[in-house]
Amino acid sequence: MAQLITAPNLSNPDDIYERLVRLHDGLSEAESLKTWSRLVLALINHIGDPEVIGEAIAISRQTGPQSRQS
């Protein structure tokens, strides 16, 4: 059974963050939401494991100090 990787797993997270921010350049709020949805669906399709996806969904709904960590 696969598990969601929650430890840092990117060699250059700042570059990825910058690309995510730039993803919204010039988009309206509605366009940004649609773009986020397309990105999430593409990543979910790539992951392909319902249990891992379920873990990610559960973690994304958490509140408190853990949800504010970068």
mmJSON file of the N, C-alpha and C atoms, coordinates in Angstrom:
{"data_MODEL":{"atom_site":{
"group_PDB":["ATOM","ATOM","ATOM","ATOM","ATOM","ATOM","ATOM","ATOM","ATOM","ATOM","ATOM","ATOM","ATOM","ATOM","ATOM","ATOM","ATOM","ATOM","ATOM","ATOM","ATOM","ATOM","ATOM","ATOM","ATOM","ATOM","ATOM","ATOM","ATOM","ATOM","ATOM","ATOM","ATOM","ATOM","ATOM","ATOM","ATOM","ATOM","ATOM","ATOM","ATOM","ATOM","ATOM","ATOM","ATOM","ATOM","ATOM","ATOM","ATOM","ATOM","ATOM","ATOM","ATOM","ATOM","ATOM","ATOM","ATOM","ATOM","ATOM","ATOM","ATOM","ATOM","ATOM","ATOM","ATOM","ATOM","ATOM","ATOM","ATOM","ATOM","ATOM","ATOM","ATOM","ATOM","ATOM","ATOM","ATOM","ATOM","ATOM","ATOM","ATOM","ATOM","ATOM","ATOM","ATOM","ATOM","ATOM","ATOM","ATOM","ATOM","ATOM","ATOM","ATOM","ATOM","ATOM","ATOM","ATOM","ATOM","ATOM","ATOM","ATOM","ATOM","ATOM","ATOM","ATOM","ATOM","ATOM","ATOM","ATOM","ATOM","ATOM","ATOM","ATOM","ATOM","ATOM","ATOM","ATOM","ATOM","ATOM","ATOM","ATOM","ATOM","ATOM","ATOM","ATOM","ATOM","ATOM","ATOM","ATOM","ATOM","ATOM","ATOM","ATOM","ATOM","ATOM","ATOM","ATOM","ATOM","ATOM","ATOM","ATOM","ATOM","ATOM","ATOM","ATOM","ATOM","ATOM","ATOM","ATOM","ATOM","ATOM","ATOM","ATOM","ATOM","ATOM","ATOM","ATOM","ATOM","ATOM","ATOM","ATOM","ATOM","ATOM","ATOM","ATOM","ATOM","ATOM","ATOM","ATOM","ATOM","ATOM","ATOM","ATOM","ATOM","ATOM","ATOM","ATOM","ATOM","ATOM","ATOM","ATOM","ATOM","ATOM","ATOM","ATOM","ATOM","ATOM","ATOM","ATOM","ATOM","ATOM","ATOM","ATOM","ATOM","ATOM","ATOM","ATOM","ATOM","ATOM","ATOM","ATOM","ATOM","ATOM","ATOM","ATOM","ATOM","ATOM","ATOM","ATOM","ATOM"],
"id":[1,2,3,4,5,6,7,8,9,10,11,12,13,14,15,16,17,18,19,20,21,22,23,24,25,26,27,28,29,30,31,32,33,34,35,36,37,38,39,40,41,42,43,44,45,46,47,48,49,50,51,52,53,54,55,56,57,58,59,60,61,62,63,64,65,66,67,68,69,70,71,72,73,74,75,76,77,78,79,80,81,82,83,84,85,86,87,88,89,90,91,92,93,94,95,96,97,98,99,100,101,102,103,104,105,106,107,108,109,110,111,112,113,114,115,116,117,118,119,120,121,122,123,124,125,126,127,128,129,130,131,132,133,134,135,136,137,138,139,140,141,142,143,144,145,146,147,148,149,150,151,152,153,154,155,156,157,158,159,160,161,162,163,164,165,166,167,168,169,170,171,172,173,174,175,176,177,178,179,180,181,182,183,184,185,186,187,188,189,190,191,192,193,194,195,196,197,198,199,200,201,202,203,204,205,206,207,208,209,210],
"type_symbol":["N","C","C","N","C","C","N","C","C","N","C","C","N","C","C","N","C","C","N","C","C","N","C","C","N","C","C","N","C","C","N","C","C","N","C","C","N","C","C","N","C","C","N","C","C","N","C","C","N","C","C","N","C","C","N","C","C","N","C","C","N","C","C","N","C","C","N","C","C","N","C","C","N","C","C","N","C","C","N","C","C","N","C","C","N","C","C","N","C","C","N","C","C","N","C","C","N","C","C","N","C","C","N","C","C","N","C","C","N","C","C","N","C","C","N","C","C","N","C","C","N","C","C","N","C","C","N","C","C","N","C","C","N","C","C","N","C","C","N","C","C","N","C","C","N","C","C","N","C","C","N","C","C","N","C","C","N","C","C","N","C","C","N","C","C","N","C","C","N","C","C","N","C","C","N","C","C","N","C","C","N","C","C","N","C","C","N","C","C","N","C","C","N","C","C","N","C","C","N","C","C","N","C","C","N","C","C","N","C","C"],
"label_atom_id":["N","CA","C","N","CA","C","N","CA","C","N","CA","C","N","CA","C","N","CA","C","N","CA","C","N","CA","C","N","CA","C","N","CA","C","N","CA","C","N","CA","C","N","CA","C","N","CA","C","N","CA","C","N","CA","C","N","CA","C","N","CA","C","N","CA","C","N","CA","C","N","CA","C","N","CA","C","N","CA","C","N","CA","C","N","CA","C","N","CA","C","N","CA","C","N","CA","C","N","CA","C","N","CA","C","N","CA","C","N","CA","C","N","CA","C","N","CA","C","N","CA","C","N","CA","C","N","CA","C","N","CA","C","N","CA","C","N","CA","C","N","CA","C","N","CA","C","N","CA","C","N","CA","C","N","CA","C","N","CA","C","N","CA","C","N","CA","C","N","CA","C","N","CA","C","N","CA","C","N","CA","C","N","CA","C","N","CA","C","N","CA","C","N","CA","C","N","CA","C","N","CA","C","N","CA","C","N","CA","C","N","CA","C","N","CA","C","N","CA","C","N","CA","C","N","CA","C","N","CA","C","N","CA","C","N","CA","C","N","CA","C","N","CA","C"],
"label_alt_id":[null,null,null,null,null,null,null,null,null,null,null,null,null,null,null,null,null,null,null,null,null,null,null,null,null,null,null,null,null,null,null,null,null,null,null,null,null,null,null,null,null,null,null,null,null,null,null,null,null,null,null,null,null,null,null,null,null,null,null,null,null,null,null,null,null,null,null,null,null,null,null,null,null,null,null,null,null,null,null,null,null,null,null,null,null,null,null,null,null,null,null,null,null,null,null,null,null,null,null,null,null,null,null,null,null,null,null,null,null,null,null,null,null,null,null,null,null,null,null,null,null,null,null,null,null,null,null,null,null,null,null,null,null,null,null,null,null,null,null,null,null,null,null,null,null,null,null,null,null,null,null,null,null,null,null,null,null,null,null,null,null,null,null,null,null,null,null,null,null,null,null,null,null,null,null,null,null,null,null,null,null,null,null,null,null,null,null,null,null,null,null,null,null,null,null,null,null,null,null,null,null,null,null,null,null,null,null,null,null,null],
"label_comp_id":["MET","MET","MET","ALA","ALA","ALA","GLN","GLN","GLN","LEU","LEU","LEU","ILE","ILE","ILE","THR","THR","THR","ALA","ALA","ALA","PRO","PRO","PRO","ASN","ASN","ASN","LEU","LEU","LEU","SER","SER","SER","ASN","ASN","ASN","PRO","PRO","PRO","ASP","ASP","ASP","ASP","ASP","ASP","ILE","ILE","ILE","TYR","TYR","TYR","GLU","GLU","GLU","ARG","ARG","ARG","LEU","LEU","LEU","VAL","VAL","VAL","ARG","ARG","ARG","LEU","LEU","LEU","HIS","HIS","HIS","ASP","ASP","ASP","GLY","GLY","GLY","LEU","LEU","LEU","SER","SER","SER","GLU","GLU","GLU","ALA","ALA","ALA","GLU","GLU","GLU","SER","SER","SER","LEU","LEU","LEU","LYS","LYS","LYS","THR","THR","THR","TRP","TRP","TRP","SER","SER","SER","ARG","ARG","ARG","LEU","LEU","LEU","VAL","VAL","VAL","LEU","LEU","LEU","ALA","ALA","ALA","LEU","LEU","LEU","ILE","ILE","ILE","ASN","ASN","ASN","HIS","HIS","HIS","ILE","ILE","ILE","GLY","GLY","GLY","ASP","ASP","ASP","PRO","PRO","PRO","GLU","GLU","GLU","VAL","VAL","VAL","ILE","ILE","ILE","GLY","GLY","GLY","GLU","GLU","GLU","ALA","ALA","ALA","ILE","ILE","ILE","ALA","ALA","ALA","ILE","ILE","ILE","SER","SER","SER","ARG","ARG","ARG","GLN","GLN","GLN","THR","THR","THR","GLY","GLY","GLY","PRO","PRO","PRO","GLN","GLN","GLN","SER","SER","SER","ARG","ARG","ARG","GLN","GLN","GLN","SER","SER","SER"],
"label_asym_id":["A","A","A","A","A","A","A","A","A","A","A","A","A","A","A","A","A","A","A","A","A","A","A","A","A","A","A","A","A","A","A","A","A","A","A","A","A","A","A","A","A","A","A","A","A","A","A","A","A","A","A","A","A","A","A","A","A","A","A","A","A","A","A","A","A","A","A","A","A","A","A","A","A","A","A","A","A","A","A","A","A","A","A","A","A","A","A","A","A","A","A","A","A","A","A","A","A","A","A","A","A","A","A","A","A","A","A","A","A","A","A","A","A","A","A","A","A","A","A","A","A","A","A","A","A","A","A","A","A","A","A","A","A","A","A","A","A","A","A","A","A","A","A","A","A","A","A","A","A","A","A","A","A","A","A","A","A","A","A","A","A","A","A","A","A","A","A","A","A","A","A","A","A","A","A","A","A","A","A","A","A","A","A","A","A","A","A","A","A","A","A","A","A","A","A","A","A","A","A","A","A","A","A","A","A","A","A","A","A","A"],
"label_entity_id":["1","1","1","1","1","1","1","1","1","1","1","1","1","1","1","1","1","1","1","1","1","1","1","1","1","1","1","1","1","1","1","1","1","1","1","1","1","1","1","1","1","1","1","1","1","1","1","1","1","1","1","1","1","1","1","1","1","1","1","1","1","1","1","1","1","1","1","1","1","1","1","1","1","1","1","1","1","1","1","1","1","1","1","1","1","1","1","1","1","1","1","1","1","1","1","1","1","1","1","1","1","1","1","1","1","1","1","1","1","1","1","1","1","1","1","1","1","1","1","1","1","1","1","1","1","1","1","1","1","1","1","1","1","1","1","1","1","1","1","1","1","1","1","1","1","1","1","1","1","1","1","1","1","1","1","1","1","1","1","1","1","1","1","1","1","1","1","1","1","1","1","1","1","1","1","1","1","1","1","1","1","1","1","1","1","1","1","1","1","1","1","1","1","1","1","1","1","1","1","1","1","1","1","1","1","1","1","1","1","1"],
"label_seq_id":[1,1,1,2,2,2,3,3,3,4,4,4,5,5,5,6,6,6,7,7,7,8,8,8,9,9,9,10,10,10,11,11,11,12,12,12,13,13,13,14,14,14,15,15,15,16,16,16,17,17,17,18,18,18,19,19,19,20,20,20,21,21,21,22,22,22,23,23,23,24,24,24,25,25,25,26,26,26,27,27,27,28,28,28,29,29,29,30,30,30,31,31,31,32,32,32,33,33,33,34,34,34,35,35,35,36,36,36,37,37,37,38,38,38,39,39,39,40,40,40,41,41,41,42,42,42,43,43,43,44,44,44,45,45,45,46,46,46,47,47,47,48,48,48,49,49,49,50,50,50,51,51,51,52,52,52,53,53,53,54,54,54,55,55,55,56,56,56,57,57,57,58,58,58,59,59,59,60,60,60,61,61,61,62,62,62,63,63,63,64,64,64,65,65,65,66,66,66,67,67,67,68,68,68,69,69,69,70,70,70],
"pdbx_PDB_ins_code":[null,null,null,null,null,null,null,null,null,null,null,null,null,null,null,null,null,null,null,null,null,null,null,null,null,null,null,null,null,null,null,null,null,null,null,null,null,null,null,null,null,null,null,null,null,null,null,null,null,null,null,null,null,null,null,null,null,null,null,null,null,null,null,null,null,null,null,null,null,null,null,null,null,null,null,null,null,null,null,null,null,null,null,null,null,null,null,null,null,null,null,null,null,null,null,null,null,null,null,null,null,null,null,null,null,null,null,null,null,null,null,null,null,null,null,null,null,null,null,null,null,null,null,null,null,null,null,null,null,null,null,null,null,null,null,null,null,null,null,null,null,null,null,null,null,null,null,null,null,null,null,null,null,null,null,null,null,null,null,null,null,null,null,null,null,null,null,null,null,null,null,null,null,null,null,null,null,null,null,null,null,null,null,null,null,null,null,null,null,null,null,null,null,null,null,null,null,null,null,null,null,null,null,null,null,null,null,null,null,null],
"Cartn_x":[0.846,0.0,0.888,0.662,1.419,0.909,1.795,1.422,1.831,1.104,1.414,2.743,3.62,4.895,4.633,4.866,4.633,5.93,7.044,8.345,8.759,9.575,10.042,10.619,10.194,10.556,10.919,11.203,11.569,12.986,13.749,15.115,15.144,14.141,14.113,12.672,12.139,10.731,10.405,11.368,11.09,10.762,11.435,11.14,9.734,9.351,8.004,6.961,7.217,6.282,6.132,7.243,7.189,6.373,6.542,5.768,4.279,3.945,2.536,1.944,2.719,2.247,2.057,3.025,2.941,1.814,1.396,0.295,-0.942,-1.085,-2.275,-2.109,-0.924,-0.689,-1.69,-2.352,-3.266,-4.607,-4.87,-6.136,-7.114,-8.376,-9.411,-9.512,-10.269,-10.449,-11.086,-12.087,-12.761,-11.8,-10.991,-10.012,-8.964,-8.542,-7.57,-8.124,-9.382,-9.999,-10.095,-10.442,-10.506,-9.119,-8.114,-6.743,-6.266,-6.546,-6.201,-6.869,-8.129,-8.868,-8.228,-7.849,-7.195,-5.866,-5.095,-3.821,-4.039,-4.982,-5.263,-5.708,-6.595,-7.068,-5.941,-5.047,-3.898,-2.992,-2.742,-1.888,-2.563,-3.864,-4.608,-4.525,-4.694,-4.597,-3.204,-2.189,-0.811,-0.569,-1.065,-0.896,-1.616,-2.874,-3.635,-4.009,-3.537,-3.812,-4.871,-6.078,-7.156,-6.821,-6.036,-5.687,-4.758,-3.781,-2.867,-3.635,-4.506,-5.321,-6.211,-6.788,-7.607,-6.814,-5.567,-4.702,-4.459,-4.176,-3.916,-5.145,-6.312,-7.552,-7.748,-7.536,-7.706,-6.734,-5.482,-4.48,-4.829,-5.33,-5.641,-6.803,-7.624,-8.756,-8.408,-7.209,-6.809,-6.644,-6.891,-6.627,-5.628,-5.059,-4.101,-2.684,-1.716,-0.318,0.216,-0.165,0.347,-0.041,-1.235,-1.692,-0.986,-0.277,0.412,1.889,2.387,3.796,4.036,5.235,5.546,6.533],
"Cartn_y":[-1.183,0.0,1.242,2.117,3.367,4.351,5.237,6.297,7.642,8.652,10.012,10.432,10.98,11.503,12.9,13.079,14.391,15.087,14.381,15.003,15.791,16.835,17.589,16.637,16.815,15.873,16.583,17.869,18.638,19.159,19.104,19.615,21.138,21.774,23.231,23.736,23.675,24.03,25.486,26.384,27.793,27.998,27.273,27.378,26.877,25.781,25.244,26.227,26.791,27.767,28.964,29.447,30.586,30.236,29.042,28.623,28.556,28.096,28.052,29.45,30.383,31.763,32.354,32.139,32.68,32.052,30.874,30.201,31.093,31.97,32.818,34.19,34.487,35.795,36.063,37.199,37.631,36.92,36.079,35.349,36.012,35.938,36.385,35.352,35.686,34.734,33.438,33.564,32.376,31.54,32.21,31.49,30.804,31.477,30.888,29.622,29.677,28.496,27.335,27.633,26.583,26.012,26.883,26.441,25.547,25.956,25.118,23.761,23.758,22.496,21.59,22.162,21.359,20.798,21.616,21.159,20.019,20.196,19.16,17.869,17.966,16.766,16.077,16.843,16.25,15.511,16.109,15.467,14.236,14.313,13.155,12.007,12.322,11.298,10.679,11.49,10.991,10.084,10.467,9.66,8.322,8.385,7.195,6.262,6.496,5.615,6.266,5.686,6.298,6.508,5.611,5.767,6.961,7.129,8.268,9.564,9.557,10.739,11.056,10.034,10.233,10.839,10.384,10.972,12.449,12.772,14.167,15.033,14.516,15.257,15.487,14.453,14.584,15.601,15.556,16.5,17.927,18.089,19.44,20.066,19.249,19.76,20.059,19.679,19.914,21.404,21.793,23.155,23.099,24.231,24.278,24.438,24.324,24.601,23.768,22.491,21.659,22.189,22.746,23.226,24.504,25.146,26.395,26.183,24.964,24.707,24.775,25.251,25.274,24.205],
"Cartn_z":[0.0,0.0,0.0,-0.944,-1.024,0.019,0.427,1.363,0.779,1.17,0.757,1.368,0.565,1.055,1.604,2.903,3.518,3.903,3.843,4.109,2.869,3.044,1.876,0.822,-0.423,-1.48,-2.783,-2.713,-3.903,-3.754,-4.835,-4.759,-4.752,-5.349,-5.404,-5.236,-4.016,-3.805,-4.124,-3.973,-4.268,-5.744,-6.624,-8.057,-8.371,-7.747,-7.959,-7.437,-6.259,-5.692,-6.634,-7.161,-8.084,-9.326,-9.841,-11.01,-10.688,-9.479,-9.075,-8.97,-8.438,-8.329,-9.72,-10.601,-11.969,-12.782,-12.385,-13.065,-13.135,-12.151,-12.051,-12.703,-13.2,-13.817,-14.937,-14.849,-15.895,-15.909,-14.925,-14.892,-13.928,-14.272,-13.339,-12.218,-11.175,-10.076,-10.579,-11.431,-11.969,-12.816,-13.64,-14.457,-13.584,-12.507,-11.583,-10.938,-10.513,-9.897,-10.888,-12.128,-13.151,-13.423,-13.442,-13.679,-12.546,-11.28,-10.123,-10.245,-10.623,-10.754,-11.794,-12.929,-13.969,-13.475,-12.754,-12.207,-11.217,-10.3,-9.298,-9.98,-10.951,-11.643,-12.407,-13.012,-13.71,-12.732,-11.566,-10.562,-9.962,-9.715,-9.21,-10.215,-11.484,-12.517,-12.532,-12.367,-12.352,-11.147,-9.986,-8.77,-8.936,-9.29,-9.615,-8.473,-7.273,-6.134,-5.25,-5.187,-4.41,-2.935,-2.348,-0.931,-0.725,-1.598,-1.497,-1.728,-2.706,-2.991,-1.792,-1.172,0.025,1.167,1.355,2.386,2.108,0.851,0.483,0.731,0.404,0.642,2.133,2.929,4.383,4.964,4.544,5.046,4.632,3.419,2.947,3.708,4.349,5.119,6.568,6.997,8.384,8.642,9.883,10.314,11.444,11.769,12.863,12.354,13.246,12.908,11.748,11.642,10.56,9.197,9.075,7.781,7.362,8.274,7.948,7.64,7.784,7.505,6.014,5.64,4.218,3.875],
"occupancy":[1.0,1.0,1.0,1.0,1.0,1.0,1.0,1.0,1.0,1.0,1.0,1.0,1.0,1.0,1.0,1.0,1.0,1.0,1.0,1.0,1.0,1.0,1.0,1.0,1.0,1.0,1.0,1.0,1.0,1.0,1.0,1.0,1.0,1.0,1.0,1.0,1.0,1.0,1.0,1.0,1.0,1.0,1.0,1.0,1.0,1.0,1.0,1.0,1.0,1.0,1.0,1.0,1.0,1.0,1.0,1.0,1.0,1.0,1.0,1.0,1.0,1.0,1.0,1.0,1.0,1.0,1.0,1.0,1.0,1.0,1.0,1.0,1.0,1.0,1.0,1.0,1.0,1.0,1.0,1.0,1.0,1.0,1.0,1.0,1.0,1.0,1.0,1.0,1.0,1.0,1.0,1.0,1.0,1.0,1.0,1.0,1.0,1.0,1.0,1.0,1.0,1.0,1.0,1.0,1.0,1.0,1.0,1.0,1.0,1.0,1.0,1.0,1.0,1.0,1.0,1.0,1.0,1.0,1.0,1.0,1.0,1.0,1.0,1.0,1.0,1.0,1.0,1.0,1.0,1.0,1.0,1.0,1.0,1.0,1.0,1.0,1.0,1.0,1.0,1.0,1.0,1.0,1.0,1.0,1.0,1.0,1.0,1.0,1.0,1.0,1.0,1.0,1.0,1.0,1.0,1.0,1.0,1.0,1.0,1.0,1.0,1.0,1.0,1.0,1.0,1.0,1.0,1.0,1.0,1.0,1.0,1.0,1.0,1.0,1.0,1.0,1.0,1.0,1.0,1.0,1.0,1.0,1.0,1.0,1.0,1.0,1.0,1.0,1.0,1.0,1.0,1.0,1.0,1.0,1.0,1.0,1.0,1.0,1.0,1.0,1.0,1.0,1.0,1.0,1.0,1.0,1.0,1.0,1.0,1.0],
"B_iso_or_equiv":[0.0,0.0,0.0,0.0,0.0,0.0,0.0,0.0,0.0,0.0,0.0,0.0,0.0,0.0,0.0,0.0,0.0,0.0,0.0,0.0,0.0,0.0,0.0,0.0,0.0,0.0,0.0,0.0,0.0,0.0,0.0,0.0,0.0,0.0,0.0,0.0,0.0,0.0,0.0,0.0,0.0,0.0,0.0,0.0,0.0,0.0,0.0,0.0,0.0,0.0,0.0,0.0,0.0,0.0,0.0,0.0,0.0,0.0,0.0,0.0,0.0,0.0,0.0,0.0,0.0,0.0,0.0,0.0,0.0,0.0,0.0,0.0,0.0,0.0,0.0,0.0,0.0,0.0,0.0,0.0,0.0,0.0,0.0,0.0,0.0,0.0,0.0,0.0,0.0,0.0,0.0,0.0,0.0,0.0,0.0,0.0,0.0,0.0,0.0,0.0,0.0,0.0,0.0,0.0,0.0,0.0,0.0,0.0,0.0,0.0,0.0,0.0,0.0,0.0,0.0,0.0,0.0,0.0,0.0,0.0,0.0,0.0,0.0,0.0,0.0,0.0,0.0,0.0,0.0,0.0,0.0,0.0,0.0,0.0,0.0,0.0,0.0,0.0,0.0,0.0,0.0,0.0,0.0,0.0,0.0,0.0,0.0,0.0,0.0,0.0,0.0,0.0,0.0,0.0,0.0,0.0,0.0,0.0,0.0,0.0,0.0,0.0,0.0,0.0,0.0,0.0,0.0,0.0,0.0,0.0,0.0,0.0,0.0,0.0,0.0,0.0,0.0,0.0,0.0,0.0,0.0,0.0,0.0,0.0,0.0,0.0,0.0,0.0,0.0,0.0,0.0,0.0,0.0,0.0,0.0,0.0,0.0,0.0,0.0,0.0,0.0,0.0,0.0,0.0,0.0,0.0,0.0,0.0,0.0,0.0],
"pdbx_formal_charge":[null,null,null,null,null,null,null,null,null,null,null,null,null,null,null,null,null,null,null,null,null,null,null,null,null,null,null,null,null,null,null,null,null,null,null,null,null,null,null,null,null,null,null,null,null,null,null,null,null,null,null,null,null,null,null,null,null,null,null,null,null,null,null,null,null,null,null,null,null,null,null,null,null,null,null,null,null,null,null,null,null,null,null,null,null,null,null,null,null,null,null,null,null,null,null,null,null,null,null,null,null,null,null,null,null,null,null,null,null,null,null,null,null,null,null,null,null,null,null,null,null,null,null,null,null,null,null,null,null,null,null,null,null,null,null,null,null,null,null,null,null,null,null,null,null,null,null,null,null,null,null,null,null,null,null,null,null,null,null,null,null,null,null,null,null,null,null,null,null,null,null,null,null,null,null,null,null,null,null,null,null,null,null,null,null,null,null,null,null,null,null,null,null,null,null,null,null,null,null,null,null,null,null,null,null,null,null,null,null,null],
"auth_seq_id":[1,1,1,2,2,2,3,3,3,4,4,4,5,5,5,6,6,6,7,7,7,8,8,8,9,9,9,10,10,10,11,11,11,12,12,12,13,13,13,14,14,14,15,15,15,16,16,16,17,17,17,18,18,18,19,19,19,20,20,20,21,21,21,22,22,22,23,23,23,24,24,24,25,25,25,26,26,26,27,27,27,28,28,28,29,29,29,30,30,30,31,31,31,32,32,32,33,33,33,34,34,34,35,35,35,36,36,36,37,37,37,38,38,38,39,39,39,40,40,40,41,41,41,42,42,42,43,43,43,44,44,44,45,45,45,46,46,46,47,47,47,48,48,48,49,49,49,50,50,50,51,51,51,52,52,52,53,53,53,54,54,54,55,55,55,56,56,56,57,57,57,58,58,58,59,59,59,60,60,60,61,61,61,62,62,62,63,63,63,64,64,64,65,65,65,66,66,66,67,67,67,68,68,68,69,69,69,70,70,70],
"auth_comp_id":["MET","MET","MET","ALA","ALA","ALA","GLN","GLN","GLN","LEU","LEU","LEU","ILE","ILE","ILE","THR","THR","THR","ALA","ALA","ALA","PRO","PRO","PRO","ASN","ASN","ASN","LEU","LEU","LEU","SER","SER","SER","ASN","ASN","ASN","PRO","PRO","PRO","ASP","ASP","ASP","ASP","ASP","ASP","ILE","ILE","ILE","TYR","TYR","TYR","GLU","GLU","GLU","ARG","ARG","ARG","LEU","LEU","LEU","VAL","VAL","VAL","ARG","ARG","ARG","LEU","LEU","LEU","HIS","HIS","HIS","ASP","ASP","ASP","GLY","GLY","GLY","LEU","LEU","LEU","SER","SER","SER","GLU","GLU","GLU","ALA","ALA","ALA","GLU","GLU","GLU","SER","SER","SER","LEU","LEU","LEU","LYS","LYS","LYS","THR","THR","THR","TRP","TRP","TRP","SER","SER","SER","ARG","ARG","ARG","LEU","LEU","LEU","VAL","VAL","VAL","LEU","LEU","LEU","ALA","ALA","ALA","LEU","LEU","LEU","ILE","ILE","ILE","ASN","ASN","ASN","HIS","HIS","HIS","ILE","ILE","ILE","GLY","GLY","GLY","ASP","ASP","ASP","PRO","PRO","PRO","GLU","GLU","GLU","VAL","VAL","VAL","ILE","ILE","ILE","GLY","GLY","GLY","GLU","GLU","GLU","ALA","ALA","ALA","ILE","ILE","ILE","ALA","ALA","ALA","ILE","ILE","ILE","SER","SER","SER","ARG","ARG","ARG","GLN","GLN","GLN","THR","THR","THR","GLY","GLY","GLY","PRO","PRO","PRO","GLN","GLN","GLN","SER","SER","SER","ARG","ARG","ARG","GLN","GLN","GLN","SER","SER","SER"],
"auth_asym_id":["A","A","A","A","A","A","A","A","A","A","A","A","A","A","A","A","A","A","A","A","A","A","A","A","A","A","A","A","A","A","A","A","A","A","A","A","A","A","A","A","A","A","A","A","A","A","A","A","A","A","A","A","A","A","A","A","A","A","A","A","A","A","A","A","A","A","A","A","A","A","A","A","A","A","A","A","A","A","A","A","A","A","A","A","A","A","A","A","A","A","A","A","A","A","A","A","A","A","A","A","A","A","A","A","A","A","A","A","A","A","A","A","A","A","A","A","A","A","A","A","A","A","A","A","A","A","A","A","A","A","A","A","A","A","A","A","A","A","A","A","A","A","A","A","A","A","A","A","A","A","A","A","A","A","A","A","A","A","A","A","A","A","A","A","A","A","A","A","A","A","A","A","A","A","A","A","A","A","A","A","A","A","A","A","A","A","A","A","A","A","A","A","A","A","A","A","A","A","A","A","A","A","A","A","A","A","A","A","A","A"],
"auth_atom_id":["N","CA","C","N","CA","C","N","CA","C","N","CA","C","N","CA","C","N","CA","C","N","CA","C","N","CA","C","N","CA","C","N","CA","C","N","CA","C","N","CA","C","N","CA","C","N","CA","C","N","CA","C","N","CA","C","N","CA","C","N","CA","C","N","CA","C","N","CA","C","N","CA","C","N","CA","C","N","CA","C","N","CA","C","N","CA","C","N","CA","C","N","CA","C","N","CA","C","N","CA","C","N","CA","C","N","CA","C","N","CA","C","N","CA","C","N","CA","C","N","CA","C","N","CA","C","N","CA","C","N","CA","C","N","CA","C","N","CA","C","N","CA","C","N","CA","C","N","CA","C","N","CA","C","N","CA","C","N","CA","C","N","CA","C","N","CA","C","N","CA","C","N","CA","C","N","CA","C","N","CA","C","N","CA","C","N","CA","C","N","CA","C","N","CA","C","N","CA","C","N","CA","C","N","CA","C","N","CA","C","N","CA","C","N","CA","C","N","CA","C","N","CA","C","N","CA","C","N","CA","C","N","CA","C","N","CA","C","N","CA","C","N","CA","C"],
"pdbx_PDB_model_num":[1,1,1,1,1,1,1,1,1,1,1,1,1,1,1,1,1,1,1,1,1,1,1,1,1,1,1,1,1,1,1,1,1,1,1,1,1,1,1,1,1,1,1,1,1,1,1,1,1,1,1,1,1,1,1,1,1,1,1,1,1,1,1,1,1,1,1,1,1,1,1,1,1,1,1,1,1,1,1,1,1,1,1,1,1,1,1,1,1,1,1,1,1,1,1,1,1,1,1,1,1,1,1,1,1,1,1,1,1,1,1,1,1,1,1,1,1,1,1,1,1,1,1,1,1,1,1,1,1,1,1,1,1,1,1,1,1,1,1,1,1,1,1,1,1,1,1,1,1,1,1,1,1,1,1,1,1,1,1,1,1,1,1,1,1,1,1,1,1,1,1,1,1,1,1,1,1,1,1,1,1,1,1,1,1,1,1,1,1,1,1,1,1,1,1,1,1,1,1,1,1,1,1,1,1,1,1,1,1,1]
}}}
